[in-house]
Amino acid sequence: MSAISENSREAIHTQNNGNDEKEKQSSSKKRVRLRLIPIWLRVIMVTVLFLLSTTVGAAIGYGVLGSGKVSEVFYKSTWTHVVDLVEHE
């Protein structure tokens, strides 16, 4: 049994040495990534684009598809009416 464990130890040792050499090579070739747009700015941009697309979608849906006035989509009374319609059914 000791011969098997010695052989397995040698095999593991040679595998680790191979991995260490690969890590050394990859660490010397690692590039520093320069972000053109910081992450905090990306989060703000995604939030603004989401709000803009939701507003435009509601305006098109209410004004064009619903045959109402586009400006009425921004009134509070319009949304309370929509909520009342949904809750009653």
Secondary structure, DSSP 8 states (H G I E B T S, - for coil): -HHHHHHHHHHHHHHHHHHHHHHHHHHHT------SS-HHHHHHHHHHHHHHHHHHHHHHIIIIIS-S-GGGGG-HHHHHHHHHHHHH-
